[in-house]
Amino acid sequence: IGDFIAGFMAEMGARTGHNWIEIAAEPAHAADGHIVWQCRVILRRQHGEEEWGWGVGFQLDNPPPYTLLKASVRCLGSG
């Protein structure tokens, strides 16, 4: 997940425009019904007609140690 996000962050290096990161985590249920955290990390950029948001969604097991549920990883975004 870190390498995926780092690739998009590299595109945010321009000193013009507006860049931001949206992060969310909310309780949800996994496919087997147990409670997890549904997480979303989206990097956004806006500069004139250039506007995009790309990121990743995933679930973390709950309770701690919040293990990543690998089958839940999804690419998110539009541009």
C-alpha positions in Angstrom: 0.0 0.0 0.0 2.8 2.4 0.8 4.5 2.0 -2.6 1.1 2.6 -4.3 0.5 5.8 -2.4 4.1 7.0 -2.8 3.7 6.8 -6.6 0.8 9.3 -6.5 2.5 11.5 -4.0 5.4 11.9 -6.4 2.9 13.5 -8.8 2.0 16.1 -6.2 5.4 17.8 -6.2 4.5 20.8 -8.3 4.5 24.1 -6.4 1.4 25.3 -8.2 -2.1 24.1 -7.7 -3.8 22.7 -4.6 -2.9 19.2 -3.2 -4.5 17.4 -0.3 -5.0 14.0 1.2 -8.4 12.6 2.3 -8.2 9.9 5.0 -11.2 8.1 6.4 -11.8 5.0 8.7 -15.2 3.8 9.7 -16.6 0.6 11.3 -17.8 -1.9 8.8 -18.4 -5.7 8.4 -16.0 -8.0 6.6 -17.3 -10.6 4.1 -17.5 -13.1 6.9 -19.5 -10.7 9.1 -16.9 -9.7 11.7 -16.3 -6.1 12.5 -13.4 -4.3 10.7 -12.3 -0.8 9.9 -13.1 0.3 6.4 -10.2 2.7 5.4 -9.7 5.0 2.5 -6.7 7.1 1.6 -7.1 9.4 -1.4 -4.6 11.9 -2.8 -6.1 14.8 -4.6 -4.8 17.5 -6.9 -6.4 20.5 -8.5 -4.7 23.0 -10.8 -6.8 24.7 -13.5 -8.4 22.0 -15.6 -6.2 19.3 -14.0 -8.2 17.6 -11.3 -7.8 14.1 -10.0 -8.1 11.9 -6.9 -6.4 8.5 -6.7 -5.9 6.2 -3.8 -6.6 3.0 -2.0 -9.4 1.4 0.1 -8.8 -1.5 2.5 -10.0 -3.2 5.6 -8.2 -3.6 8.9 -9.1 -6.4 11.3 -10.7 -5.1 14.5 -9.7 -5.4 17.5 -6.0 -4.7 17.5 -3.4 -5.4 16.1 -5.4 -4.1 13.1 -4.1 -6.6 10.6 -4.6 -5.7 6.9 -7.2 -8.0 5.2 -5.3 -8.4 1.9 -8.4 -9.5 -0.1 -10.0 -6.1 0.8 -7.5 -3.9 -1.0 -9.0 -1.8 -3.8 -7.7 0.9 -6.1 -9.9 4.1 -5.9 -10.0 7.2 -7.9 -11.0 9.3 -10.9 -9.4 12.0 -12.9 
